Amino acid sequence: MKRASRGFSLVELVVVVAIAIVVAAIAVPAVKRTITTYQLDSSAHAVASLLQQARMTAVQTNTPYYVQYNANAALNNEAVAVPAPRTNPFIYQTQDPTVVVSANIAFQPLAAAPNHAQLDAYLGVVPDAGGLIGFNARGIPCTANAGNTFLCNTAAPHGFEWFMQNTMGGGWVAITVTPSGRIKSWRLSSNNGVWQ
């Protein structure tokens, strides 16, 4: 003798759907926050890697290399490394090392960055303003000499800070270059405002 199979009642189905909607409503903001944090961190690491690549290339080719970012999202929101001859004006070619960051990530000037006293103390010098970071043939950070970019200005120790912000989630990252050439990426903790 066969037993009749029972399905779900309408009440049971409504309860399950309601629970699924509540779980999704809780999970979506957490997933979105995770994605924006990942985009920000990966962009910072990619730019730090580009700076390290420019530093190594400067030493290998015995030619100063400079890295500059383009903060205009319409022009790919990118950072590019070029050798000294193409720095003034900054002209890059398709074969030059380039990092294109996510459209949600924007380079920000030093003046727009949140409190960066902790990073300034880490550098040990006042960070150079502007969006151009150079490395001389010994891999030491420098600024471009206005008259001749082959003469990388190392008269005083140079430290650099670049800042990027996620325009969707508001998070911040920084890339620092110490006077000795150490390159590091930092993330601003939303909990306590400390750079980590």
C-alpha positions, -999 to +999 in steps of 0.1 A: +000+000+000+014+034-010+014+064+013+005+098-001+035+121-002+032+154+016+046+187+002+054+219+021+025+239+033+023+276+023+031+288+058+063+267+059+074+280+025+067+317+035+087+312+068+117+297+048+116+326+023+114+352+050+144+337+068+164+337+035+156+373+029+167+383+064+200+364+061+206+380+026+199+415+040+225+409+068+251+393+044+250+418+015+266+448+034+293+425+048+301+411+014+302+446-001+325+458+026+348+428+020+349+435-017+358+473-013+385+464+013+400+439-011+399+464-040+417+490-019+443+466-005+451+450-039+454+484-055+479+495-028+500+463-032+500+467-070+512+503-068+539+493-042+550+465-065+553+490-094+575+513-072+597+484-063+600+474-100+610+510-109+636+510-081+651+477-093+650+488-130+668+520-121+696+500-105+698+475-133+699+501-161+720+526-142+694+552-151+670+571-128+634+559-130+603+579-121+568+568-112+538+591-115+501+585-110+473+599-131+444+608-108+420+613-137+397+583-137+388+591-173+424+585-182+425+550-167+434+560-131+469+546-134+504+547-122+533+545-147+571+541-144+594+558-170+631+563-174+647+597-170+647+608-206+609+608-207+602+625-175+601+662-185+574+662-198+562+629-185+557+608-216+551+571-213+548+543-239+528+511-240+557+489-229+563+510-197+554+492-164+518+504-156+493+497-129+456+505-135+436+506-103+399+499-099+375+526-110+364+529-074+399+537-062+411+573-065+446+587-058+444+616-034+468+645-028+487+647+005+465+676+017+433+656+013+446+626+033+434+618+068+458+623+097+492+609+085+514+620+114+521+583+121+534+578+086+555+610+087+571+597+119+578+564+102+595+582+073+616+603+096+615+632+071+588+656+059+572+638+029+577+653-005+546+668-020+535+660-055+528+628-075+563+620-088+586+595-071+621+590-084+648+564-078+684+571-088+708+545-103+716+533-067+679+528-059+678+558-035+645+578-036+649+612-052+631+640-070+636+650-106+661+678-113+642+705-131+670+711-157+682+675-162+662+645-151+693+623-154+705+642-123+682+628-097+682+653-067+694+634-036+709+665-018+685+660+011+668+627+022+635+622+004+605+603+017+573+599-001+536+592+007+509+584-018+473+581-007+444+562-023+407+562-012+379+539-021+352+563-033+324+537-027+334+526+008+355+555+020+385+534+031+421+547+028+454+532+020+489+547+018+521+538+001+553+551+017+589+552+004+615+558+031+647+577+024+665+544+024+642+531-003+619+508+017+584+506+001+555+497+023+517+498+019+494+508+048+457+506+055+439+530+078+420+511+104+384+522+106+382+511+142+408+533+158+423+555+130+457+539+131+477+531+100+485+494+099 
